[in-house]
């Protein structure tokens, strides 16, 4: 026991051991806090993952694949896609007297063009038919950006 007391007569050694113990205690507290945060995040991830129903996702993917196979969109190379778009624009332009407002642009994965046209329908269903034709086009994909209805005199 006296040998043990001789070792600790030096206050420096006592201070070193005290500071080491304090450092380890602080490290333990910090690591405990980090561990609890990690565990709570893991619990949140598990609860969110339980919300995803893999069976439902598989069903929706199968429905999407079925719709894709039924629609059977054409898979074209760049040249064929450009030719198809130009032909469609020309056909539509000659049918409805439209004009291309912006030149054909290549965005890397798609060609785009803007066209405008004006019609005087004989009955309201004609407008609906044209809008349905445009919006339900599979290839090329056509997006109606704006429709304006005007009236002049007795015509609307």
C-alpha positions as a printed Julia matrix, in Angstrom:
156×3 Matrix{Float64}:
   0.0    0.0     0.0
   2.88   2.35    0.72
   4.24   1.7    -2.76
   0.89   2.7    -4.17
   0.89   5.91   -2.11
   4.4    6.76   -3.26
   3.22   6.63   -6.86
   0.41   9.09   -6.16
   2.54  11.53   -4.15
   3.07  13.35   -7.33
   0.16  15.67   -7.95
   1.06  15.82  -11.6
   0.26  12.17  -12.08
  -3.02  12.68  -10.23
  -3.9   15.61  -12.51
  -3.05  13.56  -15.62
  -5.28  10.71  -14.51
  -8.07  13.14  -13.55
  -7.95  14.87  -16.92
  -7.9   11.49  -18.68
 -10.97  10.36  -16.74
 -12.74  13.66  -17.49
 -11.93  13.36  -21.21
 -13.23   9.8   -21.32
 -16.41  10.81  -19.46
 -17.11  13.67  -21.91
 -16.37  11.37  -24.87
 -18.79   8.78  -23.46
 -21.52  11.42  -23.07
 -21.02  12.72  -26.63
 -20.98   9.22  -28.11
 -24.15   8.34  -26.16
 -25.9   11.41  -27.58
 -24.76  10.55  -31.12
 -25.92   6.97  -30.65
 -29.39   8.06  -29.54
 -29.73  10.4   -32.55
 -28.67   7.61  -34.91
 -31.12   5.18  -33.32
 -34.0    7.67  -33.61
 -33.15   8.29  -37.29
 -33.05   4.56  -37.95
 -36.45   4.24  -36.31
 -37.85   7.03  -38.52
 -36.46   5.36  -41.64
 -37.99   2.03  -40.62
 -41.38   3.62  -40.01
 -41.26   5.4   -43.39
 -40.18   2.2   -45.12
 -43.14   0.38  -43.59
 -45.38   2.93  -45.33
 -44.15   1.81  -48.74
 -46.12  -1.17  -49.84
 -43.96  -3.17  -52.19
 -46.94  -5.19  -53.42
 -48.77  -2.02  -54.41
 -45.68  -0.63  -56.13
 -45.23  -3.86  -58.08
 -48.9   -3.74  -59.13
 -48.54  -0.18  -60.36
 -45.34  -1.03  -62.24
 -47.11  -3.96  -63.9
 -50.01  -1.67  -64.84
 -47.55   0.82  -66.29
 -45.78  -1.88  -68.31
 -49.15  -3.17  -69.56
 -50.24   0.34  -70.61
 -46.9    0.85  -72.34
 -47.2   -2.41  -74.26
 -50.81  -1.6   -75.24
 -49.89   1.88  -76.41
 -46.78   0.57  -78.15
 -45.09   3.92  -78.78
 -42.59   3.91  -81.6
 -38.93   3.87  -80.66
 -37.2    6.02  -83.22
 -33.64   7.0   -83.85
 -32.79  10.7   -84.06
 -33.22  10.95  -87.82
 -36.57   9.11  -87.84
 -37.84  11.25  -84.96
 -36.94  14.45  -86.77
 -38.59  13.25  -89.99
 -41.75  12.2   -88.12
 -41.99  15.57  -86.38
 -41.47  17.48  -89.62
 -44.09  15.38  -91.42
 -46.59  15.86  -88.59
 -45.99  19.62  -88.54
 -46.42  19.84  -92.3
 -49.61  17.76  -92.3
 -51.1   19.82  -89.5
 -50.0   23.07  -91.13
 -51.68  22.15  -94.42
 -54.88  20.92  -92.7
 -55.4   23.9   -90.43
 -53.34  26.64  -92.04
 -50.98  26.94  -89.11
 -47.61  28.55  -89.02
 -44.45  27.48  -87.23
 -43.55  30.22  -84.75
 -40.18  28.86  -83.62
 -37.65  26.83  -85.52
 -37.1   23.18  -84.78
 -34.77  22.86  -81.79
 -32.77  19.89  -80.6
 -32.65  19.59  -76.81
 -30.46  16.5   -76.85
 -33.14  13.9   -76.21
 -36.03  15.5   -78.1
 -36.85  17.79  -80.97
 -39.3   20.59  -80.26
 -41.17  23.1   -82.38
 -43.91  25.62  -81.76
 -46.85  26.15  -84.07
 -49.93  28.29  -84.01
 -53.11  28.05  -86.02
 -56.53  29.62  -86.19
 -59.82  27.93  -86.98
 -63.47  28.89  -87.29
 -65.28  25.75  -86.18
 -68.6   24.79  -87.69
 -69.7   23.33  -84.36
 -68.18  23.16  -80.84
 -67.35  19.45  -81.12
 -64.76  20.29  -83.78
 -62.69  22.14  -81.18
 -62.97  19.22  -78.78
 -61.91  16.75  -81.49
 -58.83  18.79  -82.41
 -57.84  19.29  -78.75
 -58.28  15.55  -78.07
 -56.21  14.68  -81.14
 -53.42  16.99  -80.03
 -53.38  16.04  -76.34
 -53.66  12.28  -76.94
 -50.96  12.07  -79.57
 -48.48   9.28  -78.81
 -45.79  10.26  -81.27
 -44.88  12.99  -81.61
 -46.03  14.23  -78.23
 -48.02  17.42  -78.65
 -48.7   19.84  -75.81
 -51.37  22.51  -76.18
 -49.92  25.56  -74.46
 -52.68  28.08  -75.05
 -56.16  28.32  -76.54
 -57.88  31.63  -77.09
 -61.55  32.06  -77.88
 -62.63  35.32  -79.45
 -65.93  36.66  -80.69
 -66.46  39.14  -83.47
 -69.87  40.44  -84.43
 -72.29  37.53  -84.41
 -69.5   34.93  -84.5
 -67.87  33.54  -81.48
